[in-house]
């Protein structure tokens, strides 16, 4: 029995097979049954997939979890994504659960089971979300290649937004307790809000233009791969700190006969770790629990307090979306009090009340 234009089941030996066409290509696959009804059932299933615009064919059933991971690894390498190490960490955890699965067997229910298992392992919600994001991306790539159908993914609520920031006196207290080789690093972090480890530590003197008074982050060196500039000449404290660091570096080069390309260094060597020195300084300064990334929030709040237009502030700090920037623009009791003081400064007009009309109290 033949269905013109759609396909047909047909007998091949003792097994029933189906034949159908999609986008000009002919597909043939076995129903793995000697019953013609099973062949019709499989054929109708393929018609539904074609109608929904989904990938079709027996290849879908052969795609494994390992195939998915191979696809996303190849994509990361082809695009030279700098987060490949984090991807490898996610794959390691995903493999423990899905390692023996075929892609077609990774369903919404099994994804929820994975989340439950990771919660039992005391994994952080943000970590679980990153792992699922990697798997979701892998399915997207496989879907484009016609190798898998992406299942619906459950969402993970992450409430790990920190509220840490430095008041000026806290910053100065911690600075006094830090080793001297870290002082300039955190002066720059405090004023710019740039990421300490990924953006400031690798910085070289080629990125410091004393003539123009500008710090530069080259494209491809930031989290979003976009370049960034910060005019430090308008901030005497920042300009003085960078000039003093330059003078110290030049003196060390003359004394040792070495060329030191890094802006921030320890006796001419790149700074790789400062965790212990940081925690010790915070404890001694009476500011336990603060982390270097709090300088990013601090810079955002300082820009907001200074009345810098948000579009300008976002370019200085490197925030792409206003939603993320707004999360960092922390308002505390001091900000609220300042707002009320400004309201109190408004003097009421000396206007005689008029019956039936509303009298304005503001200027």
Rosetta silent file (secondary structure, phi, psi, omega in degrees, C-alpha in Angstrom):
SEQUENCE: XXXXXXXXXXXXXXXXXXXXXXXXXXXXXXXXXXXXXXXXXXXXXXXXXXXXXXXXXXXXXXXXXXXXXXXXXXXXXXXXXXXXXXXXXXXXXXXXXXXXXXXXXXXXXXXXXXXXXXXXXXXXXXXXXXXXXXXXXXXXXXXXXXXXXXXXXXXXXXXXXXXXXXXXXXXXXXXXXXXXXXXXXXXXXXXXXXXXXXXXXXXXXXXXXXXXXXXXXXXXXXXXXXXXXXXXXXXXXXXXXXXXXXXXXXXXXXXXXXXXXXXXXXXXXXXXXXXXXXXXXXXXXXXXXXXXXXXXXXXXXXXXXXXXXXXXXXXXXXXXXXXXXXXXXXXXXXXXXXXXXXXXXXXXXXXXXXXXXXXXXXX
SCORE:     score description
SCORE:     0.000 S_00000001
   1 L     0.000  122.469 -174.850    0.000    0.000    0.000 S_00000001
   2 E  -114.184  136.548  176.520    1.615    3.272   -1.134 S_00000001
   3 E  -105.825  103.478 -175.895    0.912    6.807    0.074 S_00000001
   4 L   -63.623  131.580  176.312    1.954    9.096   -2.796 S_00000001
   5 L    83.359  -13.459 -178.093    3.977   12.118   -1.647 S_00000001
   6 L  -114.785  -43.110 -177.556    4.122   10.983    1.961 S_00000001
   7 E   140.417 -173.856 -177.163    5.769    7.602    2.077 S_00000001
   8 E  -162.261  150.665  167.741    4.898    3.986    2.512 S_00000001
   9 E   -88.482  148.566  178.444    5.532    0.917    4.628 S_00000001
  10 E  -149.620  153.534 -176.738    6.976   -2.039    2.753 S_00000001
  11 E   -89.249  131.265  178.302    8.016   -5.588    3.528 S_00000001
  12 E  -132.275  100.690 -171.110   11.703   -6.480    3.425 S_00000001
  13 L    70.539 -123.455  177.617   12.190  -10.107    4.236 S_00000001
  14 L  -101.451   -6.905 -176.780   10.110  -10.678    7.352 S_00000001
  15 E   -99.519  145.897  175.751   10.524   -7.128    8.693 S_00000001
  16 E   -92.186  133.269  177.455    8.429   -4.110    7.837 S_00000001
  17 E  -116.586  166.120  174.259   10.292   -0.984    6.767 S_00000001
  18 E  -125.727  152.961  177.273    9.111    2.530    6.014 S_00000001
  19 E  -133.555  132.599  179.392   10.072    4.922    3.245 S_00000001
  20 E  -153.072  166.590 -177.397    9.363    8.678    3.274 S_00000001
  21 E  -122.320  144.620  177.143   10.683   11.935    1.844 S_00000001
  22 E  -149.665  121.453 -179.868   11.722   15.180    3.524 S_00000001
  23 L    53.924   42.094  176.378   13.208   18.235    1.780 S_00000001
  24 L    79.302    1.003 -179.428   13.865   16.220   -1.341 S_00000001
  25 E  -108.617  138.050  179.180   15.715   13.463    0.504 S_00000001
  26 E   -92.790  134.086  177.231   14.488    9.890    0.753 S_00000001
  27 E  -117.024  140.418  173.547   14.669    8.138    4.116 S_00000001
  28 E  -132.993  135.847  177.445   14.341    4.425    4.763 S_00000001
  29 E  -155.009  152.859 -177.493   14.353    2.773    8.160 S_00000001
  30 E   -82.297  144.490  174.126   13.264   -0.466    9.767 S_00000001
  31 E   -86.408   -6.820 -178.097   10.307   -0.643   12.134 S_00000001
  32 E    56.322   33.944 -179.328   12.041   -3.617   13.808 S_00000001
  33 E  -145.955  150.558  174.982    8.723   -5.428   13.676 S_00000001
  34 L   -92.838    3.386 -178.091    7.020   -8.091   11.607 S_00000001
  35 L  -101.255  123.669 -178.488    3.713   -6.329   12.189 S_00000001
  36 H   -61.256  -31.713 -179.149    2.613   -3.863    9.496 S_00000001
  37 H   -62.347  -35.227  178.274    0.729   -1.791   12.102 S_00000001
  38 H   -66.999  -34.411  177.522    4.013   -0.988   13.862 S_00000001
  39 H   -66.109  -42.805  177.399    5.428    0.249   10.560 S_00000001
  40 H   -63.536  -38.511  179.720    2.429    2.528   10.069 S_00000001
  41 H   -62.388  -42.536  179.269    2.827    3.815   13.618 S_00000001
  42 H   -67.320  -40.158 -179.686    6.481    4.700   12.975 S_00000001
  43 H   -63.346  -43.891  178.932    5.645    6.330    9.642 S_00000001
  44 H   -64.197  -33.621  176.838    2.944    8.512   11.217 S_00000001
  45 H   -63.511  -41.700  178.293    5.438    9.506   13.924 S_00000001
  46 H   -66.403  -35.731  177.525    7.853   10.684   11.219 S_00000001
  47 H   -62.749  -40.165  179.493    5.077   12.659    9.539 S_00000001
  48 H   -64.685  -40.974  179.075    4.390   14.482   12.787 S_00000001
  49 H   -62.562  -41.640  178.269    8.083   15.320   13.181 S_00000001
  50 H   -63.899  -41.224  179.886    8.186   16.687    9.647 S_00000001
  51 H   -64.197  -30.654  178.932    5.047   18.737   10.315 S_00000001
  52 L   -87.599   -0.107 -179.665    6.644   20.287   13.408 S_00000001
  53 L    74.219   20.835 -179.589    9.800   21.125   11.492 S_00000001
  54 L   -88.423  157.988  173.547   11.878   18.768   13.637 S_00000001
  55 L   -60.357  147.255 -179.332   14.844   16.707   12.458 S_00000001
  56 L  -131.162  164.394  174.285   13.776   13.283   11.217 S_00000001
  57 L   116.621  162.583 -178.553   15.372    9.971   10.475 S_00000001
  58 L   -65.615  -18.702 -179.461   16.911    6.986   12.211 S_00000001
  59 H   -61.327  -29.404  179.135   20.044    9.039   12.992 S_00000001
  60 H   -58.577  -38.543 -176.211   18.114   10.678   15.823 S_00000001
  61 H   -79.232  -13.291 -179.815   17.905    7.376   17.639 S_00000001
  62 H   -95.374  -15.162 -177.665   21.624    6.698   17.216 S_00000001
  63 L   -68.550  127.298 -178.134   22.877   10.010   18.668 S_00000001
  64 E  -105.027  171.253  175.207   24.442    9.447   22.072 S_00000001
  65 H   -59.503  -40.826  178.579   25.303   11.727   24.972 S_00000001
  66 H   -61.074  -36.451  177.045   28.956   11.473   23.932 S_00000001
  67 H   -62.888  -40.680  177.769   27.990   12.716   20.455 S_00000001
  68 H   -60.740  -45.402 -178.286   26.343   15.739   22.056 S_00000001
  69 H   -68.036  -37.052  176.687   29.467   16.518   24.084 S_00000001
  70 H   -61.308  -38.594 -179.302   31.732   16.062   21.071 S_00000001
  71 H   -65.476  -44.509 -177.564   29.615   18.600   19.218 S_00000001
  72 H   -73.336  -33.674  176.438   29.765   21.300   21.867 S_00000001
  73 H   -63.647  -41.771  178.696   33.507   20.787   22.447 S_00000001
  74 H   -63.934  -38.330  179.319   34.123   21.225   18.734 S_00000001
  75 H   -65.082  -43.447  179.589   32.010   24.388   18.752 S_00000001
  76 H   -62.520  -42.573 -178.254   33.962   25.872   21.687 S_00000001
  77 H   -69.934  -39.337 -179.308   37.299   25.135   20.035 S_00000001
  78 H   -64.180  -34.707 -178.792   36.196   26.459   16.650 S_00000001
  79 L   -97.404    4.832  177.471   35.089   29.737   18.224 S_00000001
  80 L    50.733   47.330  179.484   38.064   29.873   20.634 S_00000001
  81 L   -74.885  133.137 -172.891   35.801   30.400   23.619 S_00000001
  82 L   -78.489   -7.107 -178.320   37.788   31.179   26.755 S_00000001
  83 L   -96.114   25.501 -176.984   35.373   29.323   29.039 S_00000001
  84 H   -63.066  -35.953  179.959   36.410   25.886   27.754 S_00000001
  85 H   -63.532  -39.578  177.765   37.762   24.855   31.180 S_00000001
  86 H   -66.562  -36.443  176.892   34.393   25.565   32.774 S_00000001
  87 H   -61.546  -43.886  179.922   32.728   23.544   30.023 S_00000001
  88 H   -60.465  -37.818  177.458   34.996   20.585   30.805 S_00000001
  89 H   -64.248  -41.703  178.912   33.976   20.796   34.477 S_00000001
  90 H   -65.513  -42.591 -179.671   30.281   20.768   33.483 S_00000001
  91 H   -61.714  -38.685  179.928   30.784   17.821   31.122 S_00000001
  92 H   -58.497  -43.703  179.427   32.470   15.845   33.900 S_00000001
  93 H   -72.112  -42.082 -179.903   29.381   16.166   36.109 S_00000001
  94 H   -62.377  -37.226 -178.110   26.896   15.590   33.287 S_00000001
  95 H   -64.581  -33.434  179.830   28.715   12.422   32.217 S_00000001
  96 H   -60.145  -29.974 -175.948   28.303   10.876   35.667 S_00000001
  97 H  -101.445  -44.029 -172.749   24.525   10.951   35.170 S_00000001
  98 H  -104.427    3.690 -171.677   23.910   10.850   31.407 S_00000001
  99 L   -51.059  -34.782 -176.602   27.051    9.067   30.233 S_00000001
 100 L   -99.533    5.397 -175.816   25.255    5.926   29.015 S_00000001
 101 L   -84.507  153.343  164.001   22.174    7.685   27.620 S_00000001
 102 E   -90.407  154.813 -176.418   21.163    8.251   24.044 S_00000001
 103 H   -58.081  -37.443 -177.090   20.118   11.812   23.245 S_00000001
 104 H   -66.356  -20.067 -179.003   16.530   10.734   22.592 S_00000001
 105 H   -91.564   -4.831  177.951   16.309    9.368   26.157 S_00000001
 106 L   -87.872   97.698 -174.383   17.289   12.656   27.820 S_00000001
 107 L  -109.401  175.473  178.908   13.839   13.994   28.599 S_00000001
 108 H   -57.669  -42.584 -179.436   12.371   16.741   30.776 S_00000001
 109 H   -63.908  -42.190 -179.012   11.742   14.231   33.582 S_00000001
 110 H   -69.878  -31.667  175.457   15.304   12.937   33.493 S_00000001
 111 H   -65.024  -39.344  176.177   16.646   16.484   33.536 S_00000001
 112 H   -65.910  -36.196  176.136   14.634   17.103   36.703 S_00000001
 113 H   -63.726  -37.716  177.780   16.087   13.904   38.159 S_00000001
 114 H   -63.263  -43.756  179.345   19.556   15.256   37.379 S_00000001
 115 H   -60.851  -44.200  179.499   18.770   18.503   39.211 S_00000001
 116 H   -61.180  -41.794  179.685   17.525   16.555   42.226 S_00000001
 117 H   -64.330  -42.400 -179.796   20.685   14.437   42.248 S_00000001
 118 H   -67.923  -32.551  176.274   22.956   17.489   42.042 S_00000001
 119 H   -67.417  -37.183  176.205   21.066   19.142   44.888 S_00000001
 120 H   -64.493  -28.871  177.106   21.661   16.036   46.986 S_00000001
 121 L   -79.829    1.209 -179.641   25.360   16.476   46.151 S_00000001
 122 L    64.803   30.494  174.605   25.045   20.013   47.630 S_00000001
 123 L   -73.441  144.366  179.849   25.927   21.619   44.294 S_00000001
 124 L   -69.943  146.169  178.655   25.168   25.328   44.109 S_00000001
 125 H   -54.814  -38.971  179.628   22.136   26.350   42.004 S_00000001
 126 H   -64.514  -35.740  178.254   24.391   28.499   39.784 S_00000001
 127 H   -66.373  -44.522  178.926   26.631   25.488   39.160 S_00000001
 128 H   -62.125  -41.265  179.658   23.661   23.297   38.201 S_00000001
 129 H   -62.308  -41.109  178.394   22.385   26.029   35.899 S_00000001
 130 H   -63.591  -39.392  179.342   25.757   26.245   34.134 S_00000001
 131 H   -65.008  -44.242  178.584   25.805   22.470   33.647 S_00000001
 132 H   -67.409  -33.344  178.198   22.304   22.438   32.159 S_00000001
 133 H   -63.491  -38.957  177.768   23.191   25.415   29.953 S_00000001
 134 H   -64.440  -43.275  179.628   26.071   23.415   28.489 S_00000001
 135 H   -66.091  -39.292  179.216   23.786   20.440   27.792 S_00000001
 136 H   -63.227  -41.942  177.462   21.140   22.726   26.294 S_00000001
 137 H   -63.379  -39.844  178.680   23.725   24.271   23.973 S_00000001
 138 H   -61.597  -41.847  178.367   24.873   20.790   22.957 S_00000001
 139 H   -65.584  -39.073  179.421   21.295   19.846   22.036 S_00000001
 140 H   -61.011  -43.972  178.584   20.885   23.071   20.046 S_00000001
 141 H   -64.726  -41.439  179.777   23.958   22.284   17.975 S_00000001
 142 H   -67.312  -35.106  178.423   22.834   18.692   17.432 S_00000001
 143 H   -63.580  -43.125  179.363   19.353   19.892   16.433 S_00000001
 144 H   -63.732  -30.843  179.952   20.844   22.176   13.767 S_00000001
 145 L   -85.985    0.505 -179.424   22.828   19.229   12.439 S_00000001
 146 L    73.586   25.299 -175.941   19.706   17.056   12.304 S_00000001
 147 L  -107.415  -12.159 -177.163   21.045   14.691   14.952 S_00000001
 148 L  -160.477  159.423  173.315   18.734   15.332   17.922 S_00000001
 149 L  -109.969  124.213 -176.461   15.550   16.964   19.102 S_00000001
 150 L   -75.240  124.857  177.444   16.076   19.324   22.027 S_00000001
 151 L   -77.333  163.607  173.043   13.795   18.519   24.970 S_00000001
 152 L   -66.758  139.630 -177.879   12.264   21.263   27.129 S_00000001
 153 L  -106.859  133.942  175.738   14.683   22.223   29.895 S_00000001
 154 L   -69.229  152.352  179.698   13.608   22.981   33.474 S_00000001
 155 L   -94.952  152.642  179.248   14.642   26.353   34.855 S_00000001
 156 L  -118.637  123.942  176.891   16.832   26.870   37.904 S_00000001
 157 L   -85.188  124.989 -179.247   16.242   29.801   40.226 S_00000001
 158 L  -117.437  117.123  177.878   19.505   31.304   41.438 S_00000001
 159 L  -117.841   65.418 -177.682   19.421   33.733   44.350 S_00000001
 160 L  -118.215   21.590 -179.879   23.120   34.240   44.941 S_00000001
 161 L   -66.358  123.149  178.728   23.405   37.957   44.250 S_00000001
 162 L   -81.038  159.145  178.294   25.912   39.426   46.705 S_00000001
 163 L  -123.262   15.446 -177.940   25.462   42.803   48.339 S_00000001
 164 L   -72.969  141.013  174.586   29.047   43.395   49.383 S_00000001
 165 L  -159.383  164.166 -177.936   30.680   46.749   48.699 S_00000001
 166 L  -105.480  126.930  162.788   33.369   48.966   50.158 S_00000001
 167 L   -78.549  163.050 -175.482   32.809   52.249   51.869 S_00000001
 168 H   -59.028  -42.688 -178.055   35.805   54.549   51.541 S_00000001
 169 H   -67.161  -32.058  177.119   37.028   53.977   55.099 S_00000001
 170 H   -68.363  -42.322  178.493   36.809   50.184   54.616 S_00000001
 171 H   -59.802  -45.218 -179.418   38.834   50.383   51.422 S_00000001
 172 H   -66.668  -37.244 -179.744   41.546   52.430   53.130 S_00000001
 173 H   -65.627  -43.530  179.047   41.620   50.100   56.144 S_00000001
 174 H   -67.364  -40.052 -179.196   42.081   46.999   53.987 S_00000001
 175 H   -57.999  -38.996 -178.248   44.692   48.757   51.814 S_00000001
 176 H   -66.990  -23.913 -177.864   46.880   49.455   54.847 S_00000001
 177 H   -95.945   -7.408 -179.214   46.948   45.750   55.720 S_00000001
 178 L   -80.300  152.117  170.920   47.730   44.475   52.217 S_00000001
 179 L   -59.659  149.663 -174.340   51.260   43.655   51.052 S_00000001
 180 H   -59.036  -32.530 -176.746   52.771   46.582   49.132 S_00000001
 181 H   -70.600  -10.422  179.459   52.757   44.704   45.814 S_00000001
 182 H  -101.603   -8.867 -174.282   48.939   44.545   45.921 S_00000001
 183 H   -57.690  -55.834 -175.427   48.240   48.217   46.726 S_00000001
 184 H   -63.664  -36.975  179.104   48.089   49.602   43.185 S_00000001
 185 H   -54.418  -46.320 -175.259   46.117   46.615   41.928 S_00000001
 186 H   -85.076  -18.806  169.477   43.274   47.307   44.310 S_00000001
 187 H   -64.865  -44.409  178.187   43.392   51.076   43.889 S_00000001
 188 H   -65.476  -42.199  179.648   42.714   50.459   40.194 S_00000001
 189 H   -63.163  -39.348 -178.245   40.021   47.868   41.004 S_00000001
 190 H   -63.702  -41.853 -175.188   38.314   50.266   43.439 S_00000001
 191 H   -85.442  -35.845 -175.354   38.045   53.100   40.925 S_00000001
 192 H   -90.869  -30.960 -174.436   37.438   51.201   37.660 S_00000001
 193 L    75.618   11.400  179.320   35.347   48.252   38.807 S_00000001
 194 L   -75.705  152.665 -175.430   37.233   46.046   36.347 S_00000001
 195 L   -66.205  128.268 -171.646   37.542   42.352   37.102 S_00000001
 196 H   -65.389  -53.223 -172.709   40.642   41.742   39.206 S_00000001
 197 H   -75.937  -48.032 -171.650   41.768   38.320   38.020 S_00000001
 198 H   -85.656  -22.848 -174.493   40.736   38.194   34.372 S_00000001
 199 H  -113.904  -38.067 -176.075   41.169   41.854   33.372 S_00000001
 200 H   -90.720  -46.021 -177.626   43.642   43.585   35.705 S_00000001
 201 L   -57.835  -39.358  179.784   46.201   40.929   36.623 S_00000001
 202 L   -79.171   -2.520 -173.409   47.119   40.170   32.963 S_00000001
 203 L   -63.207  138.217  177.029   47.380   43.905   32.133 S_00000001
 204 E  -112.809  167.207 -178.669   50.660   45.090   30.575 S_00000001
 205 H   -65.562  -19.519  176.401   52.182   48.561   30.322 S_00000001
 206 H   -64.783  -18.122  179.933   51.199   48.640   26.655 S_00000001
 207 H   -93.831    1.835  179.221   47.628   49.088   27.914 S_00000001
 208 E  -112.772  111.890 -179.401   48.489   52.175   29.974 S_00000001
 209 E  -103.968   97.050 -178.687   48.691   55.373   27.916 S_00000001
 210 L   -69.461  -30.159 -179.791   50.153   58.044   30.203 S_00000001
 211 L   -65.586  -46.067  179.290   50.128   60.634   27.406 S_00000001
 212 L   -87.570  -15.035 -178.623   46.373   60.301   26.845 S_00000001
 213 L    70.722   42.955 -174.537   45.701   59.296   30.457 S_00000001
 214 E  -132.069  136.588  168.087   43.784   56.154   29.478 S_00000001
 215 E   -94.419  139.274 -178.301   43.691   52.527   30.626 S_00000001
 216 E  -127.819  140.339  168.024   42.753   50.100   27.863 S_00000001
 217 E  -113.644  121.639 -175.154   41.423   46.564   27.726 S_00000001
 218 L   -75.154  150.871  174.585   41.903   45.122   24.266 S_00000001
 219 L   -55.232  137.543 -179.237   39.101   43.294   22.421 S_00000001
 220 L    93.382   -8.032 -179.627   39.162   39.600   23.253 S_00000001
 221 L  -104.950   -4.094 -179.231   40.582   40.119   26.756 S_00000001
 222 L  -106.166  172.349 -177.319   37.303   40.889   28.530 S_00000001
 223 L   -62.257  -39.060  179.852   34.395   38.660   29.490 S_00000001
 224 L   -97.187    9.578  176.415   32.281   39.885   26.564 S_00000001
 225 L    67.884    8.020  178.475   35.333   40.116   24.251 S_00000001
 226 L   -99.196  145.847  178.402   34.773   43.848   23.719 S_00000001
 227 L   -70.596  166.559 -177.131   37.446   46.463   24.333 S_00000001
 228 E  -154.992  150.010  177.867   37.130   49.079   27.053 S_00000001
 229 E  -132.437  149.837  176.308   38.745   52.344   28.119 S_00000001
 230 E  -138.404  110.964  179.712   38.965   54.247   31.403 S_00000001
 231 E   -73.829  100.067 -175.098   40.323   57.845   31.380 S_00000001
 232 H   -83.813  -11.729 -177.160   42.363   57.864   34.578 S_00000001
 233 H   -64.134  -21.955 -179.477   43.781   61.393   34.119 S_00000001
 234 H   -81.757   -7.715  178.755   40.560   62.801   35.632 S_00000001
 235 L  -117.114   97.848 -176.990   41.180   60.897   38.888 S_00000001
 236 H   -54.715  -40.238 -179.458   44.377   62.172   40.564 S_00000001
 237 H   -61.415  -42.555 -179.886   44.468   59.293   43.064 S_00000001
 238 H   -70.467  -42.708  179.600   44.333   56.714   40.277 S_00000001
 239 H   -62.902  -43.096 -179.892   46.793   58.618   38.073 S_00000001
 240 H   -64.841  -39.573 -179.341   49.278   59.006   40.932 S_00000001
 241 H   -64.682  -41.829  179.806   49.040   55.309   41.838 S_00000001
 242 H   -68.624  -39.495  178.803   49.751   54.224   38.256 S_00000001
 243 H   -64.948  -41.180  178.547   52.654   56.692   37.895 S_00000001
 244 H   -64.718  -38.188  178.112   54.194   55.458   41.168 S_00000001
 245 H   -65.712  -38.540  177.033   53.820   51.852   39.977 S_00000001
 246 H   -62.524  -45.120 -179.686   55.537   52.769   36.699 S_00000001
 247 H   -62.958  -42.110  178.744   58.445   54.381   38.558 S_00000001
 248 H   -63.936  -40.857 -179.695   58.860   51.330   40.815 S_00000001
 249 H   -64.738  -43.819  179.898   58.781   48.998   37.813 S_00000001
 250 H   -63.695  -40.460  179.206   61.417   51.012   35.913 S_00000001
 251 H   -63.986  -38.872  179.628   63.682   51.112   38.978 S_00000001
 252 H   -68.839  -37.602  177.610   63.350   47.332   39.361 S_00000001
 253 H   -62.005  -42.465  179.299   64.154   46.808   35.677 S_00000001
 254 H   -66.469  -36.732 -177.910   67.340   48.864   36.015 S_00000001
 255 H   -73.502  -31.340 -174.506   68.356   47.008   39.171 S_00000001
 256 H  -107.293  -13.589 -177.478   67.774   43.520   37.750 S_00000001
 257 L    72.395   20.458 -178.918   68.391   44.043   34.047 S_00000001
 258 L  -106.081  159.770  170.059   65.000   42.533   33.282 S_00000001
 259 L  -103.668  123.463 -177.631   62.060   43.729   31.203 S_00000001
 260 L  -111.337  103.491 -176.359   58.848   43.667   33.228 S_00000001
 261 L   -79.129  -22.173 -172.769   55.784   43.900   30.957 S_00000001
 262 E   -81.305  141.408  175.249   53.141   43.527   33.677 S_00000001
 263 L   -70.725  -43.912 -177.985   51.577   46.504   35.413 S_00000001
 264 L  -110.195  120.579 -174.910   50.915   44.494   38.565 S_00000001
 265 E  -151.538  168.473  176.283   53.699   42.186   39.660 S_00000001
 266 E  -120.235  101.813 -176.481   55.576   40.848   42.652 S_00000001
 267 L    54.138   38.982  176.801   59.243   41.720   42.358 S_00000001
 268 L    90.821   -6.101  179.789   58.936   41.516   38.579 S_00000001
 269 E  -104.082  143.807  179.899   56.993   38.240   38.508 S_00000001
 270 E   -61.299  144.242  178.745   53.316   38.002   37.548 S_00000001
 271 L   -83.420  118.761 -178.268   50.879   37.753   40.458 S_00000001
 272 L  -103.877  -30.118 -177.046   49.123   34.392   40.274 S_00000001
 273 L  -149.451  137.141  178.147   47.479   34.117   43.687 S_00000001
 274 L  -141.740   17.344 -174.577   46.638   36.541   46.484 S_00000001
 275 H   -57.896  -49.188 -177.366   43.808   34.744   48.291 S_00000001
 276 H   -66.033  -42.532  179.517   45.592   34.325   51.631 S_00000001
 277 H   -63.131  -37.908 -179.611   46.977   37.870   51.636 S_00000001
 278 H   -66.630  -50.495 -178.359   43.526   39.231   50.843 S_00000001
 279 H   -62.145  -39.389  179.104   41.683   37.319   53.564 S_00000001
 280 H   -62.717  -43.952 -179.998   44.341   38.211   56.124 S_00000001
 281 H   -64.042  -41.396  179.804   44.089   41.943   55.293 S_00000001
 282 H   -65.077  -40.427  178.626   40.275   41.886   55.511 S_00000001
 283 H   -63.591  -46.510 -178.314   40.375   40.134   58.888 S_00000001
 284 H   -66.413  -30.478 -179.006   42.931   42.587   60.301 S_00000001
 285 L   -85.942   -1.792 -179.462   40.957   45.568   58.955 S_00000001
 286 L    75.200   28.489  179.898   37.735   44.311   60.539 S_00000001
 287 L  -126.975   54.504 -177.777   36.066   43.656   57.167 S_00000001
 288 L   -66.264  149.347  175.914   35.720   39.859   57.011 S_00000001
 289 L    93.603  -16.397  178.508   33.724   38.345   54.183 S_00000001
 290 L   -76.228  147.848 -178.935   34.487   40.978   51.549 S_00000001
 291 L  -126.538  159.791 -179.424   35.895   39.726   48.241 S_00000001
 292 L   -56.280  -32.353 -178.913   37.772   41.480   45.400 S_00000001
 293 L   -65.846  -16.749  176.616   34.693   41.290   43.156 S_00000001
 294 H   -64.995  -20.577  175.123   32.987   43.643   45.624 S_00000001
 295 H   -63.852  -30.461  179.389   35.100   46.409   44.073 S_00000001
 296 H   -66.152  -45.224  176.167   32.988   45.979   40.933 S_00000001
 297 H   -64.474  -38.683 -178.938   29.798   46.671   42.874 S_00000001
 298 H   -62.405  -45.298 -179.799   31.529   49.522   44.688 S_00000001
 299 H   -62.178  -40.778  178.269   32.544   51.235   41.456 S_00000001
 300 H   -61.821  -46.286 -178.308   29.002   50.959   40.090 S_00000001
 301 H   -66.627  -37.796  178.140   27.522   52.463   43.234 S_00000001
 302 H   -63.969  -39.335  177.050   30.099   55.269   43.301 S_00000001
 303 H   -64.971  -39.683  177.674   29.276   56.147   39.691 S_00000001
 304 H   -64.405  -44.692 -179.829   25.570   56.185   40.540 S_00000001
 305 H   -63.534  -32.680 -178.543   26.163   58.394   43.578 S_00000001
 306 L   -78.817   -5.870  178.504   28.255   60.779   41.460 S_00000001
 307 L    78.618   19.928  178.217   25.354   61.170   39.030 S_00000001
 308 L   -68.191  130.428  178.253   27.243   59.722   36.055 S_00000001
 309 L   -52.497  139.599 -173.621   24.772   58.930   33.230 S_00000001
 310 H   -61.366  -36.999  179.976   24.071   55.211   33.217 S_00000001
 311 H   -63.085  -37.624  178.505   25.036   54.766   29.575 S_00000001
 312 H   -71.280  -44.132 -179.189   28.459   56.281   30.306 S_00000001
 313 H   -60.685  -39.504 -179.537   28.908   54.291   33.530 S_00000001
 314 H   -65.928  -34.065  176.682   28.135   51.024   31.745 S_00000001
 315 H   -69.809  -35.125 -179.871   30.832   51.726   29.152 S_00000001
 316 H   -69.318  -41.862 -176.262   33.370   52.442   31.895 S_00000001
 317 H   -89.032  -18.570  177.895   32.632   49.260   33.865 S_00000001
 318 L    88.665   22.636  177.145   31.935   47.049   30.848 S_00000001
 319 L   -83.601  132.739 -177.709   28.362   46.028   31.628 S_00000001
 320 L   -84.429  -40.197 -174.874   26.459   44.944   28.528 S_00000001
 321 L  -117.130  145.623 -179.072   22.905   44.948   29.867 S_00000001
 322 H   -68.990  -27.117 -179.821   21.193   47.414   32.159 S_00000001
 323 H   -64.182  -42.022  178.239   19.578   44.570   34.119 S_00000001
 324 H   -69.610  -42.334  178.842   22.980   43.298   35.299 S_00000001
 325 H   -59.502  -43.925 -178.247   24.221   46.832   35.942 S_00000001
 326 H   -63.091  -32.596  178.115   21.118   47.610   38.002 S_00000001
 327 H   -64.776  -29.719  179.518   21.745   44.528   40.143 S_00000001
 328 H   -86.010  -21.387 -177.250   25.125   45.998   41.048 S_00000001
 329 L   -77.819   73.657 -172.770   23.816   49.544   41.658 S_00000001
 330 L   -71.280  136.278  174.633   23.154   48.827   45.328 S_00000001
 331 L  -109.916  124.964  179.132   21.103   51.273   47.357 S_00000001
 332 L  -117.011 -172.860 -176.412   21.744   51.266   51.099 S_00000001
 333 H   -58.827  -37.502 -179.759   20.504   53.264   54.087 S_00000001
 334 H   -63.145  -41.724  178.907   22.906   56.109   53.354 S_00000001
 335 H   -64.677  -41.811  179.051   21.563   56.479   49.822 S_00000001
 336 H   -63.192  -42.243 -179.990   17.980   56.443   51.066 S_00000001
 337 H   -63.474  -40.158  178.654   18.759   59.078   53.714 S_00000001
 338 H   -63.578  -37.363  178.374   20.397   61.307   51.104 S_00000001
 339 H   -64.522  -41.056  179.181   17.304   60.984   48.947 S_00000001
 340 H   -67.815  -36.186  177.386   15.020   62.062   51.792 S_00000001
 341 H   -61.568  -40.580  177.645   17.320   65.032   52.562 S_00000001
 342 H   -64.515  -37.286  177.339   16.945   66.221   48.988 S_00000001
 343 H   -65.074  -40.837 -179.108   13.179   65.909   49.320 S_00000001
 344 H   -67.518  -24.531 -178.637   13.261   67.906   52.550 S_00000001
 345 L   -72.290  -16.598  177.468   15.262   70.648   50.825 S_00000001
 346 L   -71.075  125.983 -179.024   12.291   71.429   48.598 S_00000001
 347 L   -95.224  135.337  178.844   10.507   74.504   49.976 S_00000001
 348 L   -68.401  147.624  177.366    6.710   74.721   49.679 S_00000001
 349 L   -73.085  150.156  174.975    5.291   77.516   47.591 S_00000001
 350 L   -90.541   76.252 -177.804    3.471   80.370   49.263 S_00000001
 351 L  -116.719  130.754  179.353    0.246   79.812   47.397 S_00000001
 352 L   -69.330  132.625  177.622   -3.162   80.544   48.888 S_00000001
 353 L   -59.334  137.915  178.471   -5.396   77.481   48.988 S_00000001
 354 L  -118.147  131.673 -176.505   -8.140   77.664   46.408 S_00000001
 355 L   -61.667  130.814  176.352  -11.392   75.868   46.882 S_00000001
 356 L    82.777   -0.299  179.869  -11.804   72.905   44.593 S_00000001
 357 L  -121.187  153.466  178.380   -8.190   73.030   43.378 S_00000001
 358 L   -89.969  130.489 -178.859   -5.097   71.062   44.290 S_00000001
 359 L   -96.572  128.101  178.423   -2.216   73.163   45.622 S_00000001
 360 L   -75.974  133.744  178.586    1.322   72.190   44.571 S_00000001
 361 L   -96.316  -13.663 -179.240    3.807   71.823   47.435 S_00000001
 362 L   -95.322  167.018  177.937    6.889   71.566   45.195 S_00000001
 363 L   -78.313    0.000    0.000    8.789   74.242   43.340 S_00000001
